[in-house]
């Protein structure tokens, strides 16, 4: 999130790639979609001005969800990351972002 908040989406996504559960090609396709959406966010919400950690949620000992808020000049977006601990390592199961700030209160 530090890199994403500094407008380095490629760098931010690159830090996630080694933990991605699915194949590299699928991750690259998702990353391209994210990069395509960011110019619209900048146009609509202004420049990125930081981020805040919102919460960590646990399900058992093997599932974690981390929620962050990316701050822009005029609005915020919610980023959610779900990690699963397999036999040895933590893996990124899924992630998404949206502008549903109301969901940050739940």
MOPAC internal coordinates of N, CA, C and O (Angstrom, degrees):
PM7 1SCF
backbone

  N    0.0000 0     0.00 0     0.00 0    0    0    0
  C    1.4556 1     0.00 0     0.00 0    1    0    0
  C    1.5246 1   111.25 1     0.00 0    2    1    0
  O    1.2310 1   120.06 1   150.85 1    3    2    1
  N    1.3312 1   117.50 1   -29.15 1    3    2    1
  C    1.4603 1   119.18 1   177.92 1    5    3    2
  C    1.5266 1   110.07 1   -59.25 1    6    5    3
  O    1.2310 1   120.40 1   136.56 1    7    6    5
  N    1.3092 1   116.84 1   -43.44 1    7    6    5
  C    1.4661 1   120.09 1  -179.11 1    9    7    6
  C    1.5172 1   111.44 1   -71.89 1   10    9    7
  O    1.2310 1   119.97 1   137.77 1   11   10    9
  N    1.3083 1   117.67 1   -42.23 1   11   10    9
  C    1.4640 1   121.39 1   179.05 1   13   11   10
  C    1.5222 1   109.77 1   -59.87 1   14   13   11
  O    1.2310 1   120.44 1   136.45 1   15   14   13
  N    1.3175 1   116.76 1   -43.55 1   15   14   13
  C    1.4628 1   121.13 1  -179.00 1   17   15   14
  C    1.5210 1   112.57 1   -66.21 1   18   17   15
  O    1.2310 1   120.37 1   158.90 1   19   18   17
  N    1.3332 1   116.89 1   -21.10 1   19   18   17
  C    1.4669 1   120.71 1   177.24 1   21   19   18
  C    1.5252 1   111.13 1   -95.94 1   22   21   19
  O    1.2310 1   120.49 1  -164.21 1   23   22   21
  N    1.3220 1   116.67 1    15.79 1   23   22   21
  C    1.4646 1   123.22 1   178.65 1   25   23   22
  C    1.5291 1   113.09 1    71.22 1   26   25   23
  O    1.2310 1   120.08 1  -157.65 1   27   26   25
  N    1.3258 1   117.45 1    22.35 1   27   26   25
  C    1.4567 1   122.20 1   176.39 1   29   27   26
  C    1.5214 1   108.46 1  -107.15 1   30   29   27
  O    1.2310 1   121.10 1  -112.43 1   31   30   29
  N    1.3375 1   115.49 1    67.57 1   31   30   29
  C    1.4666 1   120.06 1  -176.42 1   33   31   30
  C    1.5225 1   111.29 1   -62.30 1   34   33   31
  O    1.2310 1   120.18 1   141.59 1   35   34   33
  N    1.3186 1   117.26 1   -38.41 1   35   34   33
  C    1.4669 1   120.01 1   179.98 1   37   35   34
  C    1.5222 1   111.09 1   -62.86 1   38   37   35
  O    1.2310 1   120.36 1   136.57 1   39   38   37
  N    1.3164 1   116.91 1   -43.43 1   39   38   37
  C    1.4601 1   121.16 1   177.85 1   41   39   38
  C    1.5196 1   112.03 1   -64.80 1   42   41   39
  O    1.2310 1   120.91 1   139.52 1   43   42   41
  N    1.3236 1   115.86 1   -40.48 1   43   42   41
  C    1.4633 1   120.10 1   178.56 1   45   43   42
  C    1.5179 1   111.82 1   -63.84 1   46   45   43
  O    1.2310 1   120.81 1   134.96 1   47   46   45
  N    1.3179 1   116.05 1   -45.04 1   47   46   45
  C    1.4578 1   119.50 1   179.05 1   49   47   46
  C    1.5257 1   111.67 1   -67.64 1   50   49   47
  O    1.2310 1   120.42 1   145.76 1   51   50   49
  N    1.3250 1   116.80 1   -34.24 1   51   50   49
  C    1.4627 1   120.39 1   179.20 1   53   51   50
  C    1.5279 1   111.33 1   -61.73 1   54   53   51
  O    1.2310 1   120.22 1   148.32 1   55   54   53
  N    1.3268 1   117.19 1   -31.68 1   55   54   53
  C    1.4697 1   119.38 1   179.20 1   57   55   54
  C    1.5275 1   111.28 1   -70.95 1   58   57   55
  O    1.2310 1   120.14 1   156.35 1   59   58   57
  N    1.3317 1   117.33 1   -23.65 1   59   58   57
  C    1.4673 1   121.13 1   179.35 1   61   59   58
  C    1.5250 1   113.36 1   -84.44 1   62   61   59
  O    1.2310 1   120.49 1   151.11 1   63   62   61
  N    1.3079 1   116.66 1   -28.89 1   63   62   61
  C    1.4686 1   121.54 1  -170.84 1   65   63   62
  C    1.5342 1   114.21 1   -53.33 1   66   65   63
  O    1.2310 1   118.45 1   138.20 1   67   66   65
  N    1.3336 1   120.57 1   -41.80 1   67   66   65
  C    1.4662 1   119.33 1  -179.74 1   69   67   66
  C    1.5374 1   113.92 1   -63.14 1   70   69   67
  O    1.2310 1   120.27 1   161.13 1   71   70   69
  N    1.3302 1   117.09 1   -18.87 1   71   70   69
  C    1.4626 1   121.24 1  -177.80 1   73   71   70
  C    1.5253 1   112.41 1   -99.23 1   74   73   71
  O    1.2310 1   120.30 1   178.45 1   75   74   73
  N    1.3320 1   117.03 1    -1.55 1   75   74   73
  C    1.4642 1   122.12 1  -174.90 1   77   75   74
  C    1.5207 1   110.40 1   -68.52 1   78   77   75
  O    1.2310 1   120.59 1   -48.90 1   79   78   77
  N    1.3027 1   116.47 1   131.10 1   79   78   77
  C    1.4543 1   123.99 1  -176.68 1   81   79   78
  C    1.5241 1   112.44 1   -71.04 1   82   81   79
  O    1.2310 1   120.09 1   140.79 1   83   82   81
  N    1.3179 1   117.43 1   -39.21 1   83   82   81
  C    1.4642 1   121.78 1  -176.06 1   85   83   82
  C    1.5320 1   110.11 1   -87.88 1   86   85   83
  O    1.2310 1   120.71 1     5.61 1   87   86   85
  N    1.3003 1   116.25 1  -174.39 1   87   86   85
  C    1.4505 1   121.14 1  -178.01 1   89   87   86
  C    1.5189 1   113.61 1   -69.74 1   90   89   87
  O    1.2310 1   121.27 1   -18.67 1   91   90   89
  N    1.3170 1   115.18 1   161.33 1   91   90   89
  C    1.4546 1   122.56 1  -179.22 1   93   91   90
  C    1.5258 1   111.76 1   -60.78 1   94   93   91
  O    1.2310 1   120.31 1   140.90 1   95   94   93
  N    1.3278 1   117.01 1   -39.10 1   95   94   93
  C    1.4590 1   120.89 1  -179.73 1   97   95   94
  C    1.5140 1   112.59 1   -61.53 1   98   97   95
  O    1.2310 1   120.42 1   140.04 1   99   98   97
  N    1.3145 1   116.80 1   -39.96 1   99   98   97
  C    1.4715 1   120.82 1   178.78 1  101   99   98
  C    1.5184 1   110.45 1   -66.00 1  102  101   99
  O    1.2310 1   120.76 1   137.48 1  103  102  101
  N    1.3257 1   116.15 1   -42.52 1  103  102  101
  C    1.4589 1   119.45 1   178.49 1  105  103  102
  C    1.5261 1   110.86 1   -62.22 1  106  105  103
  O    1.2310 1   120.51 1   135.95 1  107  106  105
  N    1.3316 1   116.63 1   -44.05 1  107  106  105
  C    1.4621 1   120.72 1   179.84 1  109  107  106
  C    1.5238 1   111.66 1   -60.73 1  110  109  107
  O    1.2310 1   120.31 1   141.44 1  111  110  109
  N    1.3348 1   117.00 1   -38.56 1  111  110  109
  C    1.4689 1   121.02 1   178.32 1  113  111  110
  C    1.5260 1   110.81 1   -64.79 1  114  113  111
  O    1.2310 1   120.44 1   137.49 1  115  114  113
  N    1.3206 1   116.76 1   -42.51 1  115  114  113
  C    1.4686 1   120.79 1   178.01 1  117  115  114
  C    1.5228 1   109.72 1   -64.68 1  118  117  115
  O    1.2310 1   120.31 1   136.44 1  119  118  117
  N    1.3201 1   117.01 1   -43.56 1  119  118  117
  C    1.4650 1   121.42 1  -179.62 1  121  119  118
  C    1.5350 1   110.66 1   -60.34 1  122  121  119
  O    1.2310 1   120.12 1   139.70 1  123  122  121
  N    1.3192 1   117.38 1   -40.30 1  123  122  121
  C    1.4674 1   120.57 1   178.63 1  125  123  122
  C    1.5257 1   111.04 1   -63.23 1  126  125  123
  O    1.2310 1   120.15 1   139.20 1  127  126  125
  N    1.3309 1   117.31 1   -40.80 1  127  126  125
  C    1.4683 1   120.84 1   178.42 1  129  127  126
  C    1.5265 1   110.65 1   -63.23 1  130  129  127
  O    1.2310 1   120.92 1   138.05 1  131  130  129
  N    1.3317 1   115.85 1   -41.95 1  131  130  129
  C    1.4659 1   119.98 1   178.78 1  133  131  130
  C    1.5245 1   109.69 1   -62.10 1  134  133  131
  O    1.2310 1   120.36 1   133.98 1  135  134  133
  N    1.3319 1   116.91 1   -46.02 1  135  134  133
  C    1.4693 1   120.68 1  -178.82 1  137  135  134
  C    1.5240 1   111.67 1   -62.76 1  138  137  135
  O    1.2310 1   120.25 1   147.33 1  139  138  137
  N    1.3166 1   117.13 1   -32.67 1  139  138  137
  C    1.4668 1   120.31 1   178.37 1  141  139  138
  C    1.5211 1   112.06 1   -70.40 1  142  141  139
  O    1.2310 1   119.91 1   149.89 1  143  142  141
  N    1.3184 1   117.78 1   -30.11 1  143  142  141
  C    1.4619 1   121.81 1  -177.88 1  145  143  142
  C    1.5280 1   112.70 1   -80.45 1  146  145  143
  O    1.2310 1   120.00 1   154.96 1  147  146  145
  N    1.3150 1   117.61 1   -25.04 1  147  146  145
  C    1.4622 1   120.18 1  -174.21 1  149  147  146
  C    1.5274 1   114.96 1   -63.33 1  150  149  147
  O    1.2310 1   118.65 1   140.87 1  151  150  149
  N    1.3401 1   120.18 1   -39.13 1  151  150  149
  C    1.4688 1   117.57 1   177.27 1  153  151  150
  C    1.5331 1   112.53 1   -59.60 1  154  153  151
  O    1.2310 1   120.38 1   144.64 1  155  154  153
  N    1.3210 1   116.88 1   -35.36 1  155  154  153
  C    1.4708 1   120.32 1   177.01 1  157  155  154
  C    1.5192 1   110.40 1   -65.33 1  158  157  155
  O    1.2310 1   120.61 1   139.64 1  159  158  157
  N    1.3284 1   116.44 1   -40.36 1  159  158  157
  C    1.4683 1   119.37 1   177.82 1  161  159  158
  C    1.5202 1   110.98 1   -62.48 1  162  161  159
  O    1.2310 1   120.57 1   135.70 1  163  162  161
  N    1.3219 1   116.52 1   -44.30 1  163  162  161
  C    1.4694 1   120.11 1  -179.95 1  165  163  162
  C    1.5295 1   110.70 1   -62.16 1  166  165  163
  O    1.2310 1   120.77 1   138.02 1  167  166  165
  N    1.3169 1   116.13 1   -41.98 1  167  166  165
  C    1.4660 1   120.46 1  -179.76 1  169  167  166
  C    1.5247 1   110.58 1   -64.46 1  170  169  167
  O    1.2310 1   120.70 1   139.84 1  171  170  169
  N    1.3092 1   116.26 1   -40.16 1  171  170  169
  C    1.4575 1   121.30 1  -176.01 1  173  171  170
  C    1.5281 1   113.39 1   -81.38 1  174  173  171
  O    1.2310 1   120.63 1   138.51 1  175  174  173
  N    1.3458 1   116.39 1   -41.49 1  175  174  173
  C    1.4591 1   121.04 1  -170.83 1  177  175  174
  C    1.5183 1   114.68 1  -107.73 1  178  177  175
  O    1.2310 1   119.63 1   172.32 1  179  178  177
  N    1.3311 1   118.30 1    -7.68 1  179  178  177
  C    1.4548 1   121.10 1  -177.80 1  181  179  178
  C    1.5139 1   110.97 1    91.35 1  182  181  179
  O    1.2310 1   120.91 1     9.61 1  183  182  181
  N    1.3114 1   115.86 1  -170.39 1  183  182  181
  C    1.4649 1   119.43 1  -176.65 1  185  183  182
  C    1.5296 1   111.10 1   -77.41 1  186  185  183
  O    1.2310 1   121.30 1   -25.35 1  187  186  185
  N    1.3369 1   115.12 1   154.65 1  187  186  185
  C    1.4559 1   121.28 1   177.01 1  189  187  186
  C    1.5287 1   109.20 1   -69.75 1  190  189  187
  O    1.2310 1   120.67 1   -43.80 1  191  190  189
  N    1.3291 1   116.33 1   136.20 1  191  190  189
  C    1.4680 1   120.12 1  -178.09 1  193  191  190
  C    1.5295 1   112.16 1  -125.59 1  194  193  191
  O    1.2310 1   119.91 1  -170.94 1  195  194  193
  N    1.3206 1   117.78 1     9.06 1  195  194  193
  C    1.4577 1   119.29 1   177.02 1  197  195  194
  C    1.5132 1   112.72 1   141.03 1  198  197  195
  O    1.2310 1   121.58 1    10.48 1  199  198  197
  N    1.3199 1   114.59 1  -169.52 1  199  198  197
  C    1.4645 1   120.56 1   178.49 1  201  199  198
  C    1.5177 1   108.97 1  -150.64 1  202  201  199
  O    1.2310 1   121.32 1   -15.61 1  203  202  201
  N    1.3298 1   115.08 1   164.39 1  203  202  201
  C    1.4557 1   121.41 1   175.74 1  205  203  202
  C    1.5195 1   109.07 1  -138.17 1  206  205  203
  O    1.2310 1   120.51 1   -41.26 1  207  206  205
  N    1.3182 1   116.63 1   138.74 1  207  206  205
  C    1.4605 1   121.71 1   171.62 1  209  207  206
  C    1.5208 1   107.20 1   -75.37 1  210  209  207
  O    1.2310 1   120.03 1   -50.86 1  211  210  209
  N    1.3132 1   117.55 1   129.14 1  211  210  209
  C    1.4684 1   121.19 1  -178.81 1  213  211  210
  C    1.5224 1   111.42 1   -98.91 1  214  213  211
  O    1.2310 1   120.56 1   125.00 1  215  214  213
  N    1.3439 1   116.53 1   -55.00 1  215  214  213
  C    1.4675 1   118.00 1  -179.33 1  217  215  214
  C    1.5227 1   111.97 1  -167.08 1  218  217  215
  O    1.2310 1   122.34 1   -19.39 1  219  218  217
  N    1.3200 1   113.13 1   160.61 1  219  218  217
  C    1.4695 1   122.62 1   170.70 1  221  219  218
  C    1.5219 1   106.65 1  -118.86 1  222  221  219
  O    1.2310 1   120.79 1   -48.76 1  223  222  221
  N    1.3165 1   116.10 1   131.24 1  223  222  221
  C    1.4557 1   121.13 1   177.03 1  225  223  222
  C    1.5210 1   108.50 1  -117.96 1  226  225  223
  O    1.2310 1   120.99 1   -39.81 1  227  226  225
  N    1.3333 1   115.71 1   140.19 1  227  226  225
  C    1.4606 1   121.47 1  -177.60 1  229  227  226
  C    1.5183 1   110.00 1  -117.60 1  230  229  227
  O    1.2310 1   121.48 1   -38.96 1  231  230  229
  N    1.3310 1   114.78 1   141.04 1  231  230  229
  C    1.4549 1   121.77 1   170.96 1  233  231  230
  C    1.5206 1   105.32 1  -126.33 1  234  233  231
  O    1.2310 1   120.74 1   -71.33 1  235  234  233
  N    1.3085 1   116.20 1   108.67 1  235  234  233
  C    1.4569 1   119.93 1  -174.64 1  237  235  234
  C    1.5203 1   110.18 1    63.41 1  238  237  235
  O    1.2310 1   121.04 1    31.10 1  239  238  237
  N    1.3176 1   115.62 1  -148.90 1  239  238  237
  C    1.4595 1   120.08 1   179.71 1  241  239  238
  C    1.5252 1   111.90 1  -106.56 1  242  241  239
  O    1.2310 1   120.23 1   179.49 1  243  242  241
  N    1.3308 1   117.17 1    -0.51 1  243  242  241
  C    1.4646 1   119.94 1  -172.09 1  245  243  242
  C    1.5190 1   115.38 1  -119.38 1  246  245  243
  O    1.2310 1   119.67 1  -177.50 1  247  246  245
  N    1.3060 1   118.24 1     2.50 1  247  246  245
  C    1.4578 1   119.81 1  -177.36 1  249  247  246
  C    1.5241 1   109.64 1  -135.64 1  250  249  247
  O    1.2310 1   120.93 1   -50.81 1  251  250  249
  N    1.3400 1   115.82 1   129.19 1  251  250  249
  C    1.4672 1   122.18 1  -179.67 1  253  251  250
  C    1.5207 1   109.71 1  -133.63 1  254  253  251
  O    1.2310 1   121.43 1   -39.53 1  255  254  253
  N    1.3229 1   114.87 1   140.47 1  255  254  253
  C    1.4595 1   120.43 1   173.57 1  257  255  254
  C    1.5188 1   107.92 1  -123.37 1  258  257  255
  O    1.2310 1   121.17 1   -51.98 1  259  258  257
  N    1.3298 1   115.38 1   128.02 1  259  258  257
  C    1.4530 1   121.92 1   178.95 1  261  259  258
  C    1.5185 1   108.39 1  -113.42 1  262  261  259
  O    1.2310 1   120.65 1   -50.00 1  263  262  261
  N    1.3228 1   116.36 1   130.00 1  263  262  261
  C    1.4597 1   121.47 1   179.60 1  265  263  262
  C    1.5272 1   108.89 1  -118.09 1  266  265  263
  O    1.2310 1   121.62 1   -47.42 1  267  266  265
  N    1.3184 1   114.51 1   132.58 1  267  266  265
  C    1.4652 1   122.71 1   178.97 1  269  267  266
  C    1.5154 1   109.73 1  -127.77 1  270  269  267
  O    1.2310 1   121.03 1   -22.76 1  271  270  269
  N    1.3095 1   115.63 1   157.24 1  271  270  269
  C    1.4511 1   121.83 1   172.62 1  273  271  270
  C    1.5211 1   107.51 1  -116.03 1  274  273  271
  O    1.2310 1   120.77 1   -56.87 1  275  274  273
  N    1.3299 1   116.14 1   123.13 1  275  274  273
  C    1.4579 1   120.42 1   172.86 1  277  275  274
  C    1.5195 1   107.12 1   -92.13 1  278  277  275
  O    1.2310 1   120.59 1   -52.38 1  279  278  277
  N    1.3172 1   116.47 1   127.62 1  279  278  277
  C    1.4531 1   121.74 1  -176.37 1  281  279  278
  C    1.5247 1   110.48 1   -96.62 1  282  281  279
  O    1.2310 1   120.84 1   -46.03 1  283  282  281
  N    1.3150 1   116.00 1   133.97 1  283  282  281
  C    1.4562 1   124.03 1   172.42 1  285  283  282
  C    1.5205 1   107.52 1  -118.66 1  286  285  283
  O    1.2310 1   119.96 1    -6.81 1  287  286  285
  N    1.3120 1   117.69 1   173.19 1  287  286  285
  C    1.4626 1   121.18 1  -179.78 1  289  287  286
  C    1.5306 1   112.31 1   -60.60 1  290  289  287
  O    1.2310 1   119.92 1   143.19 1  291  290  289
  N    1.3461 1   117.75 1   -36.81 1  291  290  289
  C    1.4666 1   120.52 1  -172.21 1  293  291  290
  C    1.5194 1   114.64 1  -116.50 1  294  293  291
  O    1.2310 1   119.40 1   172.68 1  295  294  293
  N    1.3215 1   118.74 1    -7.32 1  295  294  293
  C    1.4648 1   120.41 1  -175.19 1  297  295  294
  C    1.5186 1   108.48 1  -164.21 1  298  297  295
  O    1.2310 1   120.40 1     2.04 1  299  298  297
  N    1.3036 1   116.84 1  -177.96 1  299  298  297
  C    1.4601 1   122.16 1   178.05 1  301  299  298
  C    1.5228 1   109.58 1  -135.21 1  302  301  299
  O    1.2310 1   121.07 1   -22.83 1  303  302  301
  N    1.3193 1   115.57 1   157.17 1  303  302  301
  C    1.4590 1   121.08 1   172.78 1  305  303  302
  C    1.5192 1   108.82 1  -122.74 1  306  305  303
  O    1.2310 1   121.61 1   -25.52 1  307  306  305
  N    1.2976 1   114.53 1   154.48 1  307  306  305
  C    1.4651 1   122.19 1   178.83 1  309  307  306
  C    1.5257 1   107.99 1  -103.32 1  310  309  307
  O    1.2310 1   120.27 1   -48.75 1  311  310  309
  N    1.3174 1   117.10 1   131.25 1  311  310  309
  C    1.4637 1   123.37 1   174.71 1  313  311  310
  C    1.5206 1   107.17 1  -116.93 1  314  313  311
  O    1.2310 1   120.45 1   -47.78 1  315  314  313
  N    1.3317 1   116.75 1   132.22 1  315  314  313
  C    1.4593 1   121.77 1  -179.30 1  317  315  314
  C    1.5321 1   109.03 1  -127.86 1  318  317  315
  O    1.2310 1   120.84 1   -47.69 1  319  318  317
  N    1.3329 1   116.00 1   132.31 1  319  318  317
  C    1.4569 1   122.78 1   179.67 1  321  319  318
  C    1.5231 1   108.62 1  -126.22 1  322  321  319
  O    1.2310 1   120.35 1   -50.32 1  323  322  321
  N    1.3180 1   116.94 1   129.68 1  323  322  321
  C    1.4652 1   121.13 1   177.55 1  325  323  322
  C    1.5256 1   108.25 1  -115.07 1  326  325  323
  O    1.2310 1   121.25 1   -55.29 1  327  326  325
  N    1.3333 1   115.21 1   124.71 1  327  326  325
  C    1.4601 1   122.19 1   178.95 1  329  327  326
  C    1.5212 1   109.72 1  -115.28 1  330  329  327
  O    1.2310 1   121.46 1   -37.34 1  331  330  329
  N    1.3221 1   114.82 1   142.66 1  331  330  329
  C    1.4613 1   122.21 1   177.32 1  333  331  330
  C    1.5208 1   108.59 1  -121.88 1  334  333  331
  O    1.2310 1   120.70 1   -45.77 1  335  334  333
  N    1.3313 1   116.28 1   134.23 1  335  334  333
  C    1.4607 1   120.12 1   176.89 1  337  335  334
  C    1.5175 1   108.33 1   -95.86 1  338  337  335
  O    1.2310 1   121.17 1   -66.70 1  339  338  337
  N    1.3127 1   115.37 1   113.30 1  339  338  337
  C    1.4577 1   121.33 1   177.15 1  341  339  338
  C    1.5133 1   109.84 1   -80.81 1  342  341  339
  O    1.2310 1   121.26 1    33.92 1  343  342  341
  N    1.2977 1   115.19 1  -146.08 1  343  342  341
  C    1.4622 1   119.85 1  -177.95 1  345  343  342
  C    1.5207 1   112.17 1   -63.55 1  346  345  343
  O    1.2310 1   120.78 1   142.75 1  347  346  345
  N    1.3527 1   116.11 1   -37.25 1  347  346  345
  C    1.4708 1   119.24 1  -177.09 1  349  347  346
  C    1.5283 1   113.42 1  -127.06 1  350  349  347
  O    1.2310 1   120.59 1   133.86 1  351  350  349
  N    1.3278 1   116.48 1   -46.14 1  351  350  349
  C    1.4646 1   120.73 1  -168.30 1  353  351  350
  C    1.5277 1   112.50 1  -114.51 1  354  353  351
  O    1.2310 1   121.79 1   -19.89 1  355  354  353
  N    1.3368 1   114.18 1   160.11 1  355  354  353
  C    1.4508 1   121.14 1   171.66 1  357  355  354
  C    1.5246 1   108.43 1   -83.91 1  358  357  355
  O    1.2310 1   120.72 1   -44.43 1  359  358  357
  N    1.3376 1   116.24 1   135.57 1  359  358  357
  C    1.4551 1   122.71 1  -179.79 1  361  359  358
  C    1.5184 1   109.73 1  -125.10 1  362  361  359
  O    1.2310 1   121.30 1   -36.37 1  363  362  361
  N    1.3152 1   115.12 1   143.63 1  363  362  361
  C    1.4638 1   120.37 1   176.73 1  365  363  362
  C    1.5168 1   108.19 1   -77.77 1  366  365  363
  O    1.2310 1   120.72 1   -67.73 1  367  366  365
  N    1.3152 1   116.24 1   112.27 1  367  366  365
  C    1.4544 1   121.72 1  -178.21 1  369  367  366
  C    1.5172 1   111.17 1   -81.67 1  370  369  367
  O    1.2310 1   120.58 1   137.15 1  371  370  369
  N    1.3468 1   116.49 1   -42.85 1  371  370  369
  C    1.4673 1   120.92 1   178.55 1  373  371  370
  C    1.5246 1   109.63 1  -164.91 1  374  373  371
  O    1.2310 1   121.62 1   -18.34 1  375  374  373
  N    1.3238 1   114.51 1   161.66 1  375  374  373
  C    1.4641 1   120.47 1   173.02 1  377  375  374
  C    1.5120 1   108.47 1  -154.38 1  378  377  375
  O    1.2310 1   121.15 1   -24.40 1  379  378  377
  N    1.3272 1   115.41 1   155.60 1  379  378  377
  C    1.4586 1   121.23 1   177.16 1  381  379  378
  C    1.5141 1   108.64 1  -159.64 1  382  381  379
  O    1.2310 1   121.69 1   -14.37 1  383  382  381
  N    1.3214 1   114.37 1   165.63 1  383  382  381
  C    1.4616 1   119.89 1   172.40 1  385  383  382
  C    1.5095 1   108.14 1  -140.95 1  386  385  383
  O    1.2310 1   121.24 1   -26.82 1  387  386  385
  N    1.3218 1   115.24 1   153.18 1  387  386  385
  C    1.4608 1   121.88 1   177.89 1  389  387  386
  C    1.5258 1   108.31 1  -157.49 1  390  389  387
  O    1.2310 1   120.87 1    -2.86 1  391  390  389
  N    1.3139 1   115.95 1   177.14 1  391  390  389
  C    1.4691 1   119.21 1   179.41 1  393  391  390
  C    1.5281 1   111.43 1  -106.02 1  394  393  391
  O    1.2310 1   120.47 1  -153.04 1  395  394  393
  N    1.3057 1   116.71 1    26.96 1  395  394  393
  C    1.4521 1   122.60 1   179.74 1  397  395  394
  C    1.5350 1   109.72 1   -83.57 1  398  397  395
  O    1.2310 1   121.08 1  -102.62 1  399  398  397
  N    1.3260 1   115.54 1    77.38 1  399  398  397
  C    1.4667 1   119.92 1  -177.39 1  401  399  398
  C    1.5350 1   111.47 1   -66.00 1  402  401  399
  O    1.2310 1   120.46 1   154.60 1  403  402  401
  N    1.3093 1   116.73 1   -25.40 1  403  402  401
  C    1.4620 1   120.07 1   178.32 1  405  403  402
  C    1.5373 1   110.58 1   -59.92 1  406  405  403
  O    1.2310 1   120.56 1   144.59 1  407  406  405
  N    1.3381 1   116.54 1   -35.41 1  407  406  405
  C    1.4556 1   120.78 1  -179.71 1  409  407  406
  C    1.5226 1   112.25 1   -67.16 1  410  409  407
  O    1.2310 1   119.73 1   162.12 1  411  410  409
  N    1.3300 1   118.12 1   -17.88 1  411  410  409
  C    1.4513 1   120.65 1   177.98 1  413  411  410
  C    1.5314 1   112.05 1   -67.26 1  414  413  411
  O    1.2310 1   120.33 1   160.51 1  415  414  413
  N    1.3324 1   116.97 1   -19.49 1  415  414  413
  C    1.4649 1   121.88 1  -179.83 1  417  415  414
  C    1.5168 1   112.85 1   -87.68 1  418  417  415
  O    1.2310 1   119.99 1   172.55 1  419  418  417
  N    1.3006 1   117.63 1    -7.45 1  419  418  417
  C    1.4822 1   120.19 1  -175.45 1  421  419  418
  C    1.4903 1   111.42 1   -93.06 1  422  421  419
  O    1.2310 1   120.10 1   180.00 1  423  422  421

